[in-house]
Amino acid sequence: MQSASSCARSTKLRAATLSAVASLMIGFSAAPVARGADVSPPVIMQWFESSWKTMQRRTPDLFNAGYGAVWTPPPGRALYDDQGGGIGYNLYDRFDLGKANDPTLYGTERGYRSLVKSVQKMNGDVYVDYIHHHVGAWDVPGYTGWGGFTPTKSIQDRSDYPGFELSDPYVGANSFNPNYRNLPGQRDSYPDAPPVNDGNTPQYQYQYRLAHLITIDLTSTRSDVRNPVPGNADNVRQAANGWAIGTSTLLPNGKPGASTIVRRANTPDANNARYYPDQNLPGITVTDPATGGGTYTIYPYNQNNPLAGDATSETNAGYMMRYAQWLVNDIGVDGLRIDAARHVPYGQTGDAYNPANLNMPALVDRATFRQSTRLNLDGSQRTVFNFQEVFSGDKNLLQTFTRKDINPATPNVVGGNRDVLDFPMWFAMRGNMTGNGTRNNWYNLRNASQDINDDGLANNGSQAIGFVINHDDGKGNINDQQNDYIVLDNVAHAWILMRPGNAYVFNNAHEFDRAGNNEFFLKDGRGDALGGLYGNIVTNLVDIRNSYGRGDFKERWIDPGGNSAVYVFERENSAVVGLNVGYNPGVATRTVDTAFAPGTHLEEQTGNWQDPSGQVARTVTVGADKKATINIPWNNANNGNKGYVIYGLPRPRGNVSLSNVSQTIAGETPTAATNATARLAAIDVITANSFNVTLNTNAVTLSDGYRDNAADGDRAYVRIDGGLDLNGNGTVDFRSGGDTRYGFENFTTTNTPGTTSGTGNGLYVQSVNAANLSEGYHYLTTRAYRQRSDGGPDVFSDFKKTIYVDRLKPVSAMDSAVVLSGNDRDVRTLSVDQTADKVWTFMNLPANLTDAQVVALTNAGNGATAIDIDLFSKTFANVINGNNAVTVVTREITGNTNVQRFAGQNLLTTNGAGLGDLNQSNGYEIGDVTGTAYGIESIVYPNGSGTTNFAFNPASDLTNDGLIDSRDLYALPVQYLNVNAPQAVKTAAREAVLRRGDVNDDGVTNANDIDHLHASFGNTAWRYDLDVDGWPTANGADRQDADVLIRTIFETDYGDSDLNGIVDFDDYSHIDNGFNNNRTGWVNGDFDGNGIVDFDDYSLIDFAFNTQGRGLARAIAYLDGSDPSSDGMNTPGLQLVQQHLEQFGPGYANGFLSAVPEPGSALIVIGWLSASAGRRRRNKDCHAERQPAKHLA
């Protein structure tokens, strides 16, 4: 985390001036400001030994515990050996973060991206462990790797490491022979040097293969396209062979181990383009004074089209710069924890291994400068924060790695926002918080921090990141616990967390089963880092820091004489912290100065007032001399070495609740086996469109009887996630960095503070529109403030809820179908909104099943397998060639389910000839049409229960809609024509279509069926539903069914009275005869079935006649008035139009024009028949005046 602003300063400008404890605004840009009060930003949690999926699932616990950021292990693909454990530091491929069915130990790239978004949604930051010094090695002399694996010596290749050329084939015995690695000019590593393991010499820093790691020569000028793409002449040399390299993953037995997947390094791949910025997007042009003042253009990654990246040749240093930029600008992290920072060239002079004074830390600054894609609430870009591991107690050396000179006033000048871990303080704690109380001395601790080296103030938080334990550096030497071990790590955490400045807590989650591995190097962390099974000491301290972590650091007590077990400091006018590094029964009593007003009551916050000695007061009162007397427990077995107390101003009490909660998903009760994975937080589920947030605060009476009116609270605010407009005023109310209210909203529905209510009880209500919140998790904080009429720093209490918005069904989509063997397919389903908790996938279920019936088919044994954070896989054997229908049931953690049917899934199998081959015989037979057991007619027609869509055969879904119905039957003749099926099969298909038109059920299909259908309009029987608009809800027969019968089944059009497929003289004879003799029926010209032959029927026949004669356009122009002349009206069909217009008048023209289809329509739609039903029965006067029809021969 940032412990100083983005600008240089001579006094004190800490991260808190940018952020404050209100939210983790590490990157909030700010102009230089005057020195403010010391601040403790939200704590970082170093979260190791847990999968990305578990970390995301437990984000509510991270939120409840009060952390503001997560530091994750290196996410890239790493090598596995028992010592390194495959946790990521022995890197194989930086850019490979894992994928479905080929995960890293932690998961996949999509899983990591999802975790980053989840923590950021919580209002947190993510810092990733960044490695630029080395790669992992499997060919170190004398090292055979996991399971004895070493690539065959005779054909090992120098390109076996992704991105680099590092090692030549073996020459002779394993040794440090110069030929062992590659020749000069062909390598990305340093020249060989004797292994000197003293930690200081250049050989150690640069060349020695420490812990099976190969150091990369970042000073090299060799240049390649290091994520190679096809056809690029500058590609790094491709490895000659693929190897089952032992990269780290989770084995089927749940233990970390080595993958057996074959990998061929440096294989060109078009997808590698996504690892490069897109130089066609607008870049930023900057100057970089720290690397010589040159001018550079930095291009962004293309989030919308990742493959638009431009592969570019680069040196090793350029590769590491791009890697840093990719992590920030594309993956989306907020900064880097830089590993082994002193083991790279850092601009030092007089170093034979760095003759050009390469400054790699400054290059990383440039690579990450202005690369965050996140914005602050005021619209400004967040500033990236990087911090480094430099294992040294040399403060002057550490100072050379610290850089804080970003100036918002010069946005095109590269600066750094870079800090170091506080190893000087860690060394001091290791030597003075031991199990030997006579060694422990606060004189060696109080000013030990690297923080002192910039401005002479050791505890103002201006630089350095405090910690007690990390993965490399535990509590000290386990073999010398009395003299070299942080035994008092409870006290150490109280010290580190209550000081100003950045700090982190190490959580070794122990999710992975390491039983039997006695070589694993990872140190243990705090089991209570998230609370739960192992208590809440650390989470209490994090909460206290968040509430009281403002106010200058004021030393209030150290025992005189140069040796002190007791130390007391004050966060000025906020809290008094008493620390004890000695061992004894009972307590140490000290009377100390404070900045509090006389008579102020202070309350012990940690719970250590319950010390078994019974001598620690729950409250103390500041005397008239502004002094307070406190009892600090000595460390002993009875109190679990909790030798500390924190007395702060009493905070508001209360609780927060929500309305319209449909259910609460209870937190889990962890066991030793589940402590890493059990989610402790309860989740309130919101399914309504709105809900109320209600904060009730209570009148505060302290345990000593004092009625503390100020603790009732004089104001409160509400925030969801990082800040949303909840009260509808168009903006987030508080948007200034450094304000503890950053991201919060005023309560506007009800706002009655306890200090003004008359009872001391406060009531705050805010109505929230849930429709404005995305589906899934959201993080609610209500913050109530103690009244500070004295102008002191903010003191507050947070009341939190994790909510889950579940207004909508979870949405899935088809992702892909992976070919396995033969016709077996791995069908993969994507959870579009990432809310899926469980997925079931079914192939070719009948379409008539209800959602409830489909859900009833699900059970624990037939679910899909989660192969990524949002990807689920199900294998189907011998999949049929055709339009398969995949049914997906998606369930959320709330139990909300969604059933989706994905039709038309042609999975490119050879099980059958495809559409039309219903028995998968790889041919076409009459039985495919008429077979009683499998033919299409047996599926299309209702079963004995009158049900349709009771079965599904993908070879019969010709319309690709997931249904088997009459429309598929109609399409069958064309399919058989296209595939050149036998003539008998084509004939059978055509006959089947005609049979479907036998709606009067007399065994033949003819004009009588048309008349019968017209007479049956409104009838909901299946046989009349020729257009299948009665599925799944019955719909009466109508004009659309008649359209299908005439056009699709008879393959003709309105006007073809004899159904011979063409409108000709015979049809005009029939309609004239019907008109003149008042006849009805299709064969007599009553084409619209309204019981009379009239001008509507003439409009239909003329329209059809002119359409087939290509005179339609001229007829339209004549009738719509755009060209009313007789020019071109000289064909028989057009002359009929003129004649009928003269005979019937405007009604004829309107009817004709109404029959013209809309542009782009695939079919001629007789729209006017349904749109103007009232017109069909013309008035008696019109019919009485009609004249006999005569037509041209």
Buried (B, 14 or more C-beta within 10 A) or exposed (E): BBBBBBBBBEEBBBBBBBBBBBBBBBBBBBEBEEBBBBBBBBBBBBBBBBBBBBBBBBBBBBBBBBBBBBBBBBBBBBBBBBEBBBBBBBBBBBBBBBBBBBBBBBBBBBBBBBBBBBBBBBBBBBBBBBBBBBBBBBBBBEEEBBEEBBBEEEEBBBBBBBBBBBBBBBEEEBEEBEEBBBEEEBBBBBEBBEEBEEEEBBBBBBBBBBBBBBBBBBBBEBBBBBBBBEEBEBBBBBBBBBBBBBBBBBEEEEEBBBBEEEBBBBBBEEEBBBBBBBBEBEBBEBBBEBBEEEEBEBBBBBEEEBEBBBBBBBBBBBBBBBBBBBBBBBBBBBBBBBBBBBBBBBBBEEBEBBEEBBBBBBBBBBBBBBBBBBEBBEEBBBBBBBBBBBBBBEBEBBBBBBBBBBBBEEBEBBBBBBBBBBBBBBBBBBBBBBBBBEBBBBBBBBBBBBBBBBBEBBBBBBBBBBBBBBBEBBBBEEEEBEEBBBBBBBBBBBBBBBBBBBBBBBBBBBBBBBEEBEEBBBBEBBBBBBBBBBEBBBBBBBBBBBBBBBBBBBBBBBBEEEEBBBBBBBBBBBBBBBBBBBBBEBBBEBEBBBBBEEEBBBBBBBBBBEBBBEBBBBBBBBBEEBBBEBBBBBBBEBBEBBBBBBBBBBBBBBEBEBBBBBBBBEBBEBEEEBBBBBBBBBBBBBBBEEBBBBBBBBBBBBEEEBEBBBBBBBBBBBBBBBBBBBBEEEEBBBBBBBBBBBBBBBBBBBBBBBBEBEEBBBBBBBBBEBEBBEBBBBBBBBBBBBBBEEEBBBBBBBBBBBBBBBEBBBBBEBBEBBEEEEBBBBBBBBBBBBBBBBBBBBBBBBBBBEBEEBBEEBEEEEBBBBBBBBBBBBBBEEBBBBBBBBBBBBBBBBEBBBBBBBBBBBBEBEBBBBBBBBBBEEBBBBBBBBBEEBBBBBBBBEEEEEEBBBBBBBBBBBBBBBBBBBBBBBBBBEBBEEBEBEEEBBBBBBBBBBBBBBBBEEEEBBBBBBBBBBEBBEBEEBBBBBBBBBBEEEBBBBBBBBBBBBBBBBBBBBBBBBBEEBBBEEBBBBBBBBBBEEBBBBBBBBBBBBEBBBBBBBBBBBBBBBBBBEBBEBBBBBBBEEBEEEEBBEBBBBBBBBBBBEBBEEBBBBBBBBBBEEEEEEEBBBBBBEEEEEBBEBEEEEBEEBEEBEBEE
